[in-house]
Amino acid sequence: MICDSDLSREFVQQGRGANCPVIDVHVHLGPVYTGWMPKWSIDGLIDTMDQAGVQVSVLCPHSALFSPDIGNEETLAAARRHPGRIRGYIGVNPTHPRNIEKDLANFDRNRDLLSGLKMLASYHRVLMDDDAYRPAWEYADAHRLAVLCHTWGGDGSEQSMRNIAARHPNARIIMAHALHGQWEDAIDIAKQYDNVYLDLCAVLDDRGPVERFVEAGLVKKLLFGTDNPWFHPHHGIGALLSADLSDEDRQDILHRNARRLFGVTIP
Ligand SMILES: [Zn+2]
C-alpha cells in the first residue's frame, strides 16, 4: 500500500471510513451527450455515494447548466427526494440573463434545499466578472453564499476571480479545479482573499498540487470535489490517501472544511 495510515486501511478494507463521512462539494446529475456515465440518475448517484461513504453531495445537474428551458427544476427535485444527502447549487446561466432573476427568487423560496450558486463561465464564454453575472454576485454577497466557480488554467478565470473576490468579500468563492495547472496562482489568490476556497475536483489527477497547497498553509481552505457521476469518488479519495498528507489533513479536506463552510452537521 502506498500510504499506510488508519484511514487508508479503513477505506481499502471497507470502501469507506467509519469516522470520515465525506462531503462532495462538486457533483452533477443527469446524462450528457458527450460522455457515457453509468450512474447519472439520482438513485445511481446515491448508490455511488453509499459505496464511498459520501454523506452529502452538493450538486448542479447538467440540465441546470446547459438547458435554460429546464433550468433548476432537477436540482430542487433531487434535493427534495433525498433530504440531508443531496443539496443543490442554483446554476447561473449568463447567456440567459433574464432567467437569473427568476433563479435567484427560486433560491429564496428553497433555501432549505440549497447551498449556493454555480457558475460555469468559460463554457458559457462569459467571464465571471462580466456584468451579466452582477445580480448573482450581489445576491451571493448579500446572503454570504457559497459560489462554485469553474476555473481552469489559461481560461481567463484568474483575473476575474481576483476582481470578484475583492469586489464581493462576503461571497464564499469556491474555485473549482483550483485553476487547474496554474497552481501557484490558485495559491496566491486563496492566500490573499479570506473568502476564496479551492476545490480539488480534477486537481487529484496530478501528483503534487495537493501537497503544495497544504505546504502553503491552505489545508483549511481545501474542499473535496469529484464531478460525480463523471468520476467515482473512490478515485479522488484514493488519490488523497496516497498523497503525502496526514490523516488529520485528509479529514479536513474530505469533510471538516465543507461542514464549516456549508453548516452541515454530522447526523
Ligand atoms: Zn463540474
py3Dmol code that shows the C-alpha trace and the ligand (Angstrom):
import py3Dmol

protein = """\
ATOM      1  CA  MET A   1       0.000   0.000   0.000  1.00  0.00           C
ATOM      2  CA  ILE A   2       1.356   3.431  -0.923  1.00  0.00           C
ATOM      3  CA  CYS A   3       0.078   5.026   2.253  1.00  0.00           C
ATOM      4  CA  ASP A   4      -0.122   3.067   5.459  1.00  0.00           C
ATOM      5  CA  SER A   5      -2.443   5.037   7.735  1.00  0.00           C
ATOM      6  CA  ASP A   6      -5.535   4.142   9.763  1.00  0.00           C
ATOM      7  CA  LEU A   7      -7.777   5.987   7.334  1.00  0.00           C
ATOM      8  CA  SER A   8      -6.324   4.388   4.215  1.00  0.00           C
ATOM      9  CA  ARG A   9      -6.543   0.906   5.740  1.00  0.00           C
ATOM     10  CA  GLU A  10     -10.205   1.541   6.531  1.00  0.00           C
ATOM     11  CA  PHE A  11     -11.015   2.751   3.002  1.00  0.00           C
ATOM     12  CA  VAL A  12      -9.088  -0.093   1.355  1.00  0.00           C
ATOM     13  CA  GLN A  13     -10.785  -2.732   3.503  1.00  0.00           C
ATOM     14  CA  GLN A  14     -14.335  -1.330   3.615  1.00  0.00           C
ATOM     15  CA  GLY A  15     -14.549   1.178   0.780  1.00  0.00           C
ATOM     16  CA  ARG A  16     -15.457   3.896   3.280  1.00  0.00           C
ATOM     17  CA  GLY A  17     -14.267   5.447   6.525  1.00  0.00           C
ATOM     18  CA  ALA A  18     -16.466   4.888   9.596  1.00  0.00           C
ATOM     19  CA  ASN A  19     -15.350   8.210  11.065  1.00  0.00           C
ATOM     20  CA  CYS A  20     -14.862  10.055   7.813  1.00  0.00           C
ATOM     21  CA  PRO A  21     -18.292  10.901   6.326  1.00  0.00           C
ATOM     22  CA  VAL A  22     -17.241  12.565   3.088  1.00  0.00           C
ATOM     23  CA  ILE A  23     -18.811  15.755   1.738  1.00  0.00           C
ATOM     24  CA  ASP A  24     -18.511  16.109  -2.032  1.00  0.00           C
ATOM     25  CA  VAL A  25     -18.904  19.787  -2.951  1.00  0.00           C
ATOM     26  CA  HIS A  26     -18.717  19.339  -6.739  1.00  0.00           C
ATOM     27  CA  VAL A  27     -21.298  16.972  -8.213  1.00  0.00           C
ATOM     28  CA  HIS A  28     -23.520  16.920 -11.299  1.00  0.00           C
ATOM     29  CA  LEU A  29     -26.523  14.813 -12.307  1.00  0.00           C
ATOM     30  CA  GLY A  30     -28.208  13.573 -15.459  1.00  0.00           C
ATOM     31  CA  PRO A  31     -26.906  12.366 -18.827  1.00  0.00           C
ATOM     32  CA  VAL A  32     -24.694  14.367 -21.205  1.00  0.00           C
ATOM     33  CA  TYR A  33     -24.334  13.647 -24.897  1.00  0.00           C
ATOM     34  CA  THR A  34     -20.536  13.906 -24.748  1.00  0.00           C
ATOM     35  CA  GLY A  35     -19.924  11.043 -22.349  1.00  0.00           C
ATOM     36  CA  TRP A  36     -21.148   7.710 -21.022  1.00  0.00           C
ATOM     37  CA  MET A  37     -21.837   7.694 -17.306  1.00  0.00           C
ATOM     38  CA  PRO A  38     -23.465   4.546 -15.981  1.00  0.00           C
ATOM     39  CA  LYS A  39     -24.813   6.113 -12.785  1.00  0.00           C
ATOM     40  CA  TRP A  40     -26.088   9.515 -13.821  1.00  0.00           C
ATOM     41  CA  SER A  41     -29.551   9.170 -12.251  1.00  0.00           C
ATOM     42  CA  ILE A  42     -30.280  10.376  -8.744  1.00  0.00           C
ATOM     43  CA  ASP A  43     -30.648   6.785  -7.489  1.00  0.00           C
ATOM     44  CA  GLY A  44     -27.371   5.832  -9.203  1.00  0.00           C
ATOM     45  CA  LEU A  45     -25.696   8.799  -7.563  1.00  0.00           C
ATOM     46  CA  ILE A  46     -26.932   7.825  -4.092  1.00  0.00           C
ATOM     47  CA  ASP A  47     -25.683   4.271  -4.714  1.00  0.00           C
ATOM     48  CA  THR A  48     -22.208   5.581  -5.619  1.00  0.00           C
ATOM     49  CA  MET A  49     -22.238   7.852  -2.556  1.00  0.00           C
ATOM     50  CA  ASP A  50     -23.075   4.886  -0.311  1.00  0.00           C
ATOM     51  CA  GLN A  51     -20.219   2.831  -1.776  1.00  0.00           C
ATOM     52  CA  ALA A  52     -17.660   5.507  -0.928  1.00  0.00           C
ATOM     53  CA  GLY A  53     -19.102   6.806   2.359  1.00  0.00           C
ATOM     54  CA  VAL A  54     -20.165  10.152   0.893  1.00  0.00           C
ATOM     55  CA  GLN A  55     -22.648  11.623   3.349  1.00  0.00           C
ATOM     56  CA  VAL A  56     -23.625  14.714   1.384  1.00  0.00           C
ATOM     57  CA  SER A  57     -23.304  15.737  -2.267  1.00  0.00           C
ATOM     58  CA  VAL A  58     -23.788  19.337  -3.300  1.00  0.00           C
ATOM     59  CA  LEU A  59     -24.814  19.203  -6.938  1.00  0.00           C
ATOM     60  CA  CYS A  60     -25.782  21.141 -10.012  1.00  0.00           C
ATOM     61  CA  PRO A  61     -27.360  18.970 -12.749  1.00  0.00           C
ATOM     62  CA  HIS A  62     -26.199  19.280 -16.352  1.00  0.00           C
ATOM     63  CA  SER A  63     -29.685  20.480 -17.259  1.00  0.00           C
ATOM     64  CA  ALA A  64     -29.321  23.498 -14.949  1.00  0.00           C
ATOM     65  CA  LEU A  65     -26.120  24.475 -16.758  1.00  0.00           C
ATOM     66  CA  PHE A  66     -26.965  23.650 -20.365  1.00  0.00           C
ATOM     67  CA  SER A  67     -30.771  23.605 -20.732  1.00  0.00           C
ATOM     68  CA  PRO A  68     -32.166  27.003 -19.770  1.00  0.00           C
ATOM     69  CA  ASP A  69     -35.687  25.799 -20.617  1.00  0.00           C
ATOM     70  CA  ILE A  70     -35.432  23.240 -17.785  1.00  0.00           C
ATOM     71  CA  GLY A  71     -33.298  25.417 -15.528  1.00  0.00           C
ATOM     72  CA  ASN A  72     -33.000  24.377 -11.903  1.00  0.00           C
ATOM     73  CA  GLU A  73     -36.026  22.092 -11.552  1.00  0.00           C
ATOM     74  CA  GLU A  74     -33.950  18.899 -11.396  1.00  0.00           C
ATOM     75  CA  THR A  75     -31.791  20.388  -8.642  1.00  0.00           C
ATOM     76  CA  LEU A  76     -34.787  21.023  -6.417  1.00  0.00           C
ATOM     77  CA  ALA A  77     -36.408  17.647  -7.183  1.00  0.00           C
ATOM     78  CA  ALA A  78     -33.192  15.779  -6.275  1.00  0.00           C
ATOM     79  CA  ALA A  79     -32.743  17.687  -3.001  1.00  0.00           C
ATOM     80  CA  ARG A  80     -36.403  17.140  -2.074  1.00  0.00           C
ATOM     81  CA  ARG A  81     -36.126  13.421  -2.756  1.00  0.00           C
ATOM     82  CA  HIS A  82     -33.026  12.932  -0.607  1.00  0.00           C
ATOM     83  CA  PRO A  83     -33.112  15.488   2.195  1.00  0.00           C
ATOM     84  CA  GLY A  84     -29.851  15.581   4.123  1.00  0.00           C
ATOM     85  CA  ARG A  85     -27.955  13.639   1.405  1.00  0.00           C
ATOM     86  CA  ILE A  86     -28.382  15.973  -1.565  1.00  0.00           C
ATOM     87  CA  ARG A  87     -28.110  19.742  -1.552  1.00  0.00           C
ATOM     88  CA  GLY A  88     -28.137  21.977  -4.594  1.00  0.00           C
ATOM     89  CA  TYR A  89     -26.342  24.830  -6.259  1.00  0.00           C
ATOM     90  CA  ILE A  90     -28.578  27.008  -8.409  1.00  0.00           C
ATOM     91  CA  GLY A  91     -26.940  27.155 -11.839  1.00  0.00           C
ATOM     92  CA  VAL A  92     -26.491  30.711 -13.109  1.00  0.00           C
ATOM     93  CA  ASN A  93     -26.505  30.970 -16.909  1.00  0.00           C
ATOM     94  CA  PRO A  94     -25.172  34.369 -18.070  1.00  0.00           C
ATOM     95  CA  THR A  95     -26.288  33.756 -21.652  1.00  0.00           C
ATOM     96  CA  HIS A  96     -29.912  33.948 -20.417  1.00  0.00           C
ATOM     97  CA  PRO A  97     -29.724  36.970 -18.081  1.00  0.00           C
ATOM     98  CA  ARG A  98     -33.497  37.228 -17.764  1.00  0.00           C
ATOM     99  CA  ASN A  99     -33.538  33.789 -16.124  1.00  0.00           C
ATOM    100  CA  ILE A 100     -31.141  34.918 -13.391  1.00  0.00           C
ATOM    101  CA  GLU A 101     -33.756  36.982 -11.563  1.00  0.00           C
ATOM    102  CA  LYS A 102     -36.135  34.020 -11.614  1.00  0.00           C
ATOM    103  CA  ASP A 103     -33.403  31.655 -10.430  1.00  0.00           C
ATOM    104  CA  LEU A 104     -32.469  33.898  -7.504  1.00  0.00           C
ATOM    105  CA  ALA A 105     -36.128  34.169  -6.473  1.00  0.00           C
ATOM    106  CA  ASN A 106     -36.214  30.368  -6.646  1.00  0.00           C
ATOM    107  CA  PHE A 107     -33.203  30.289  -4.338  1.00  0.00           C
ATOM    108  CA  ASP A 108     -35.039  32.437  -1.796  1.00  0.00           C
ATOM    109  CA  ARG A 109     -38.048  30.123  -1.799  1.00  0.00           C
ATOM    110  CA  ASN A 110     -35.972  26.951  -1.397  1.00  0.00           C
ATOM    111  CA  ARG A 111     -33.156  27.918   0.969  1.00  0.00           C
ATOM    112  CA  ASP A 112     -33.630  24.690   2.943  1.00  0.00           C
ATOM    113  CA  LEU A 113     -32.622  22.614  -0.127  1.00  0.00           C
ATOM    114  CA  LEU A 114     -29.815  24.778  -1.469  1.00  0.00           C
ATOM    115  CA  SER A 115     -26.226  25.587  -0.539  1.00  0.00           C
ATOM    116  CA  GLY A 116     -25.198  28.175  -3.101  1.00  0.00           C
ATOM    117  CA  LEU A 117     -24.763  29.138  -6.748  1.00  0.00           C
ATOM    118  CA  LYS A 118     -22.767  27.537  -9.550  1.00  0.00           C
ATOM    119  CA  MET A 119     -21.071  29.358 -12.441  1.00  0.00           C
ATOM    120  CA  LEU A 120     -19.562  27.684 -15.494  1.00  0.00           C
ATOM    121  CA  ALA A 121     -18.105  30.827 -17.001  1.00  0.00           C
ATOM    122  CA  SER A 122     -15.705  29.519 -19.646  1.00  0.00           C
ATOM    123  CA  TYR A 123     -18.262  27.021 -21.024  1.00  0.00           C
ATOM    124  CA  HIS A 124     -20.722  29.896 -21.370  1.00  0.00           C
ATOM    125  CA  ARG A 125     -17.928  32.099 -22.724  1.00  0.00           C
ATOM    126  CA  VAL A 126     -18.690  34.922 -20.295  1.00  0.00           C
ATOM    127  CA  LEU A 127     -16.087  35.908 -17.700  1.00  0.00           C
ATOM    128  CA  MET A 128     -17.163  35.719 -14.075  1.00  0.00           C
ATOM    129  CA  ASP A 129     -16.665  39.443 -13.502  1.00  0.00           C
ATOM    130  CA  ASP A 130     -18.824  40.311 -16.529  1.00  0.00           C
ATOM    131  CA  ASP A 131     -21.873  42.488 -15.874  1.00  0.00           C
ATOM    132  CA  ALA A 132     -24.169  39.607 -16.866  1.00  0.00           C
ATOM    133  CA  TYR A 133     -23.287  37.892 -13.561  1.00  0.00           C
ATOM    134  CA  ARG A 134     -23.597  41.030 -11.430  1.00  0.00           C
ATOM    135  CA  PRO A 135     -27.087  40.341  -9.939  1.00  0.00           C
ATOM    136  CA  ALA A 136     -25.952  36.858  -8.897  1.00  0.00           C
ATOM    137  CA  TRP A 137     -22.754  38.133  -7.252  1.00  0.00           C
ATOM    138  CA  GLU A 138     -24.638  40.885  -5.440  1.00  0.00           C
ATOM    139  CA  TYR A 139     -27.121  38.311  -4.168  1.00  0.00           C
ATOM    140  CA  ALA A 140     -24.330  35.946  -3.067  1.00  0.00           C
ATOM    141  CA  ASP A 141     -22.542  38.793  -1.304  1.00  0.00           C
ATOM    142  CA  ALA A 142     -25.691  39.955   0.494  1.00  0.00           C
ATOM    143  CA  HIS A 143     -26.534  36.399   1.674  1.00  0.00           C
ATOM    144  CA  ARG A 144     -22.960  35.208   2.304  1.00  0.00           C
ATOM    145  CA  LEU A 145     -23.499  32.343  -0.136  1.00  0.00           C
ATOM    146  CA  ALA A 146     -21.036  29.821  -1.464  1.00  0.00           C
ATOM    147  CA  VAL A 147     -20.466  30.137  -5.211  1.00  0.00           C
ATOM    148  CA  LEU A 148     -18.841  27.220  -7.031  1.00  0.00           C
ATOM    149  CA  CYS A 149     -16.944  28.719  -9.976  1.00  0.00           C
ATOM    150  CA  HIS A 150     -15.431  26.581 -12.719  1.00  0.00           C
ATOM    151  CA  THR A 151     -11.815  27.733 -13.139  1.00  0.00           C
ATOM    152  CA  TRP A 152      -9.118  26.243 -15.372  1.00  0.00           C
ATOM    153  CA  GLY A 153      -5.598  27.306 -16.230  1.00  0.00           C
ATOM    154  CA  GLY A 154      -5.486  29.607 -19.237  1.00  0.00           C
ATOM    155  CA  ASP A 155      -9.262  30.172 -19.441  1.00  0.00           C
ATOM    156  CA  GLY A 156      -9.128  33.761 -18.174  1.00  0.00           C
ATOM    157  CA  SER A 157     -10.539  32.917 -14.718  1.00  0.00           C
ATOM    158  CA  GLU A 158      -7.510  34.086 -12.775  1.00  0.00           C
ATOM    159  CA  GLN A 159      -8.028  37.821 -13.138  1.00  0.00           C
ATOM    160  CA  SER A 160     -11.820  37.608 -12.946  1.00  0.00           C
ATOM    161  CA  MET A 161     -11.518  35.637  -9.677  1.00  0.00           C
ATOM    162  CA  ARG A 162      -9.226  38.285  -8.213  1.00  0.00           C
ATOM    163  CA  ASN A 163     -11.678  41.020  -9.245  1.00  0.00           C
ATOM    164  CA  ILE A 164     -14.710  39.202  -7.845  1.00  0.00           C
ATOM    165  CA  ALA A 165     -13.012  38.205  -4.571  1.00  0.00           C
ATOM    166  CA  ALA A 166     -12.099  41.845  -3.923  1.00  0.00           C
ATOM    167  CA  ARG A 167     -15.483  43.203  -5.029  1.00  0.00           C
ATOM    168  CA  HIS A 168     -17.654  40.728  -3.072  1.00  0.00           C
ATOM    169  CA  PRO A 169     -15.843  39.920   0.189  1.00  0.00           C
ATOM    170  CA  ASN A 170     -18.909  38.273   1.762  1.00  0.00           C
ATOM    171  CA  ALA A 171     -19.457  35.765  -1.034  1.00  0.00           C
ATOM    172  CA  ARG A 172     -17.667  32.473  -0.318  1.00  0.00           C
ATOM    173  CA  ILE A 173     -15.938  31.700  -3.559  1.00  0.00           C
ATOM    174  CA  ILE A 174     -15.004  28.112  -4.330  1.00  0.00           C
ATOM    175  CA  MET A 175     -12.502  27.934  -7.173  1.00  0.00           C
ATOM    176  CA  ALA A 176     -13.496  24.629  -8.745  1.00  0.00           C
ATOM    177  CA  HIS A 177     -10.479  22.723 -10.136  1.00  0.00           C
ATOM    178  CA  ALA A 178      -8.213  25.329  -8.438  1.00  0.00           C
ATOM    179  CA  LEU A 179      -7.257  26.980 -11.756  1.00  0.00           C
ATOM    180  CA  HIS A 180      -6.094  23.578 -12.989  1.00  0.00           C
ATOM    181  CA  GLY A 181      -2.405  23.806 -13.887  1.00  0.00           C
ATOM    182  CA  GLN A 182      -1.965  27.402 -12.659  1.00  0.00           C
ATOM    183  CA  TRP A 183      -1.351  26.050  -9.171  1.00  0.00           C
ATOM    184  CA  GLU A 184       0.800  28.911  -7.867  1.00  0.00           C
ATOM    185  CA  ASP A 185      -1.792  31.485  -8.981  1.00  0.00           C
ATOM    186  CA  ALA A 186      -4.506  29.495  -7.174  1.00  0.00           C
ATOM    187  CA  ILE A 187      -2.351  29.520  -4.021  1.00  0.00           C
ATOM    188  CA  ASP A 188      -1.737  33.242  -4.334  1.00  0.00           C
ATOM    189  CA  ILE A 189      -5.460  34.034  -4.675  1.00  0.00           C
ATOM    190  CA  ALA A 190      -6.538  31.711  -1.831  1.00  0.00           C
ATOM    191  CA  LYS A 191      -3.897  33.218   0.456  1.00  0.00           C
ATOM    192  CA  GLN A 192      -4.720  36.802  -0.462  1.00  0.00           C
ATOM    193  CA  TYR A 193      -8.514  36.569  -0.094  1.00  0.00           C
ATOM    194  CA  ASP A 194     -10.140  35.121   3.038  1.00  0.00           C
ATOM    195  CA  ASN A 195     -13.305  34.359   1.055  1.00  0.00           C
ATOM    196  CA  VAL A 196     -11.660  32.073  -1.515  1.00  0.00           C
ATOM    197  CA  TYR A 197     -11.540  28.262  -1.208  1.00  0.00           C
ATOM    198  CA  LEU A 198     -10.032  25.648  -3.540  1.00  0.00           C
ATOM    199  CA  ASP A 199     -11.965  22.596  -4.722  1.00  0.00           C
ATOM    200  CA  LEU A 200      -9.814  19.580  -5.589  1.00  0.00           C
ATOM    201  CA  CYS A 201     -12.044  18.285  -8.399  1.00  0.00           C
ATOM    202  CA  ALA A 202      -9.675  17.164 -11.220  1.00  0.00           C
ATOM    203  CA  VAL A 203      -6.713  18.506  -9.207  1.00  0.00           C
ATOM    204  CA  LEU A 204      -6.131  14.986  -7.908  1.00  0.00           C
ATOM    205  CA  ASP A 205      -5.368  13.657 -11.395  1.00  0.00           C
ATOM    206  CA  ASP A 206      -1.931  15.281 -10.966  1.00  0.00           C
ATOM    207  CA  ARG A 207       0.523  14.204  -8.290  1.00  0.00           C
ATOM    208  CA  GLY A 208       1.903  17.085  -6.231  1.00  0.00           C
ATOM    209  CA  PRO A 209      -0.534  20.039  -6.173  1.00  0.00           C
ATOM    210  CA  VAL A 210      -2.485  18.963  -3.084  1.00  0.00           C
ATOM    211  CA  GLU A 211       0.733  18.611  -1.071  1.00  0.00           C
ATOM    212  CA  ARG A 212       1.825  22.010  -2.388  1.00  0.00           C
ATOM    213  CA  PHE A 213      -1.495  23.586  -1.251  1.00  0.00           C
ATOM    214  CA  VAL A 214      -1.083  22.097   2.228  1.00  0.00           C
ATOM    215  CA  GLU A 215       2.550  23.209   2.407  1.00  0.00           C
ATOM    216  CA  ALA A 216       1.361  26.729   1.508  1.00  0.00           C
ATOM    217  CA  GLY A 217      -0.826  26.724   4.646  1.00  0.00           C
ATOM    218  CA  LEU A 218      -4.144  26.230   2.885  1.00  0.00           C
ATOM    219  CA  VAL A 219      -5.325  22.936   4.373  1.00  0.00           C
ATOM    220  CA  LYS A 220      -8.383  24.593   5.984  1.00  0.00           C
ATOM    221  CA  LYS A 221      -9.426  26.045   2.614  1.00  0.00           C
ATOM    222  CA  LEU A 222      -9.377  22.829   0.584  1.00  0.00           C
ATOM    223  CA  LEU A 223     -12.646  21.119  -0.355  1.00  0.00           C
ATOM    224  CA  PHE A 224     -13.241  17.667  -1.765  1.00  0.00           C
ATOM    225  CA  GLY A 225     -14.988  17.536  -5.147  1.00  0.00           C
ATOM    226  CA  THR A 226     -15.266  14.831  -7.806  1.00  0.00           C
ATOM    227  CA  ASP A 227     -17.556  15.749 -10.728  1.00  0.00           C
ATOM    228  CA  ASN A 228     -19.515  12.573  -9.831  1.00  0.00           C
ATOM    229  CA  PRO A 229     -21.157  10.982 -11.956  1.00  0.00           C
ATOM    230  CA  TRP A 230     -18.280  11.707 -14.369  1.00  0.00           C
ATOM    231  CA  PHE A 231     -15.844  10.186 -11.870  1.00  0.00           C
ATOM    232  CA  HIS A 232     -16.319   7.851  -8.905  1.00  0.00           C
ATOM    233  CA  PRO A 233     -15.456   9.407  -5.512  1.00  0.00           C
ATOM    234  CA  HIS A 234     -13.103   6.481  -4.824  1.00  0.00           C
ATOM    235  CA  HIS A 235     -10.742   7.934  -7.428  1.00  0.00           C
ATOM    236  CA  GLY A 236     -10.365  11.220  -5.544  1.00  0.00           C
ATOM    237  CA  ILE A 237     -10.386   9.603  -2.114  1.00  0.00           C
ATOM    238  CA  GLY A 238      -7.693   7.132  -3.225  1.00  0.00           C
ATOM    239  CA  ALA A 239      -5.543   9.960  -4.543  1.00  0.00           C
ATOM    240  CA  LEU A 240      -5.801  11.759  -1.189  1.00  0.00           C
ATOM    241  CA  LEU A 241      -4.992   8.579   0.732  1.00  0.00           C
ATOM    242  CA  SER A 242      -1.846   8.068  -1.326  1.00  0.00           C
ATOM    243  CA  ALA A 243      -0.759  11.713  -1.223  1.00  0.00           C
ATOM    244  CA  ASP A 244       1.894  12.783   1.255  1.00  0.00           C
ATOM    245  CA  LEU A 245      -0.574  14.065   3.877  1.00  0.00           C
ATOM    246  CA  SER A 246      -1.590  13.219   7.430  1.00  0.00           C
ATOM    247  CA  ASP A 247      -4.965  11.664   8.265  1.00  0.00           C
ATOM    248  CA  GLU A 248      -5.826  14.958  10.016  1.00  0.00           C
ATOM    249  CA  ASP A 249      -5.235  16.824   6.725  1.00  0.00           C
ATOM    250  CA  ARG A 250      -7.407  14.264   4.917  1.00  0.00           C
ATOM    251  CA  GLN A 251     -10.251  14.638   7.450  1.00  0.00           C
ATOM    252  CA  ASP A 252     -10.125  18.421   6.968  1.00  0.00           C
ATOM    253  CA  ILE A 253     -10.238  18.057   3.190  1.00  0.00           C
ATOM    254  CA  LEU A 254     -12.786  15.242   2.959  1.00  0.00           C
ATOM    255  CA  HIS A 255     -15.418  16.773   5.228  1.00  0.00           C
ATOM    256  CA  ARG A 256     -14.494  19.151   8.061  1.00  0.00           C
ATOM    257  CA  ASN A 257     -13.832  22.201   5.884  1.00  0.00           C
ATOM    258  CA  ALA A 258     -17.068  21.714   3.941  1.00  0.00           C
ATOM    259  CA  ARG A 259     -19.036  21.278   7.170  1.00  0.00           C
ATOM    260  CA  ARG A 260     -17.789  24.652   8.362  1.00  0.00           C
ATOM    261  CA  LEU A 261     -18.457  26.330   5.023  1.00  0.00           C
ATOM    262  CA  PHE A 262     -21.930  24.892   4.448  1.00  0.00           C
ATOM    263  CA  GLY A 263     -23.023  24.423   8.070  1.00  0.00           C
ATOM    264  CA  VAL A 264     -23.526  20.641   7.634  1.00  0.00           C
ATOM    265  CA  THR A 265     -23.821  18.718  10.895  1.00  0.00           C
ATOM    266  CA  ILE A 266     -22.951  15.054  11.444  1.00  0.00           C
ATOM    267  CA  PRO A 267     -26.217  13.048  11.694  1.00  0.00           C
TER     268      PRO A 267
END
"""
ligand_1 = """\
1
ZN
Zn -18.045 20.035 -12.759
"""
view = py3Dmol.view(width=600, height=400)
view.addModel(protein, "pdb")
view.setStyle({"model": 0}, {"cartoon": {"style": "trace"}})
view.addModel(ligand_1, "xyz")
view.setStyle({"model": 1}, {"stick": {}})
view.zoomTo()
view.show()
